[in-house]
Amino acid sequence: METTTEYTIEDVKRDAGKEVAKREHSERMQLIIFKLGSEEYGLSIEQIKEVVLTPRIAKMPQTPEHIKGVANIRGNIIAIMDLEQKFGLMKSGSLENNNNSNYTLVVESEEYKVGVLVKEVPNTLSINVSDIDTASNFVQYTSLDTNSVIGVVKSGERMIILIDMIKLIEAENLKETLTK
């Protein structure tokens, strides 16, 4: 004779309490959130050195189209990258008129610095690492390197695509162009 155990309302409350406790003790992560096209993207705050007003950009010959050129930021000459153009998120007719990016996120690794153009003041968001829906099931439909997209963060009604700029640049083999 087989016995079945009933799942009581107390069991549901206990399991829900465990889930809440797990979220409360989950590792926290700070993100810098910015818009590309009409979507929100995020970078770990650890990858961002600073946010500056976009300086004058000097165009460099024979660089990929989304590398806008180089700029002098606090005495450092760094490459400036337009992710909106790289990701193909530009609206038609705005290809030539894309120098209206007002802010530059300076991304820094041990090997290089790169500036990322953004149109609006980026903001910060603190999330639980457990809130990141890993990218494995949807990245297969994009042409980005699977390591470059970490996942999607769901925050209320917002969906924020979390990218790893360091891995994105390494996947493109742009290190030679961007080396300090």
RARAQUI-V480959 format. One record per pair of residues at least 6 apart in sequence whose ideal C-beta (glycine too) atoms are under 6 Angstrom apart, sorted by the first residue. I is the first residue (numbers start at 0). J is the second residue. Records with the same first field share a line. If there is no record, write none. Layout:
I=J  J
//
This chain:
22=127
25=127  128  129
26=128
27=125
28=126  128
29=44  123  125
30=41  124
31=42  44  47  121
32=39  41  122  124  159
33=40  117  121
34=119
35=82  83  88
36=88
39=159
40=160  162
41=159  161
42=164
46=106  164
47=104
48=105  107
49=105
50=102  104
51=72  103
53=100  101  103
54=70
56=67  68  70  79
57=68  69
58=68
59=68  69
65=80  81  84  85
66=78  80
67=79  81
68=79
69=76  78
70=79
77=112  114
78=113  176  177
79=114
80=113  115
81=116
82=115
83=89
100=116  118
102=117
103=114  116
104=115
105=114
106=113  115  164
108=165
111=177  178  179
113=177
126=152
130=152
131=150  152
132=150  151
133=150
134=148  150
138=145  148
144=170
146=166
147=162  163  166  167  170
148=162
149=161  163
150=161
151=158  160
152=159  161
//
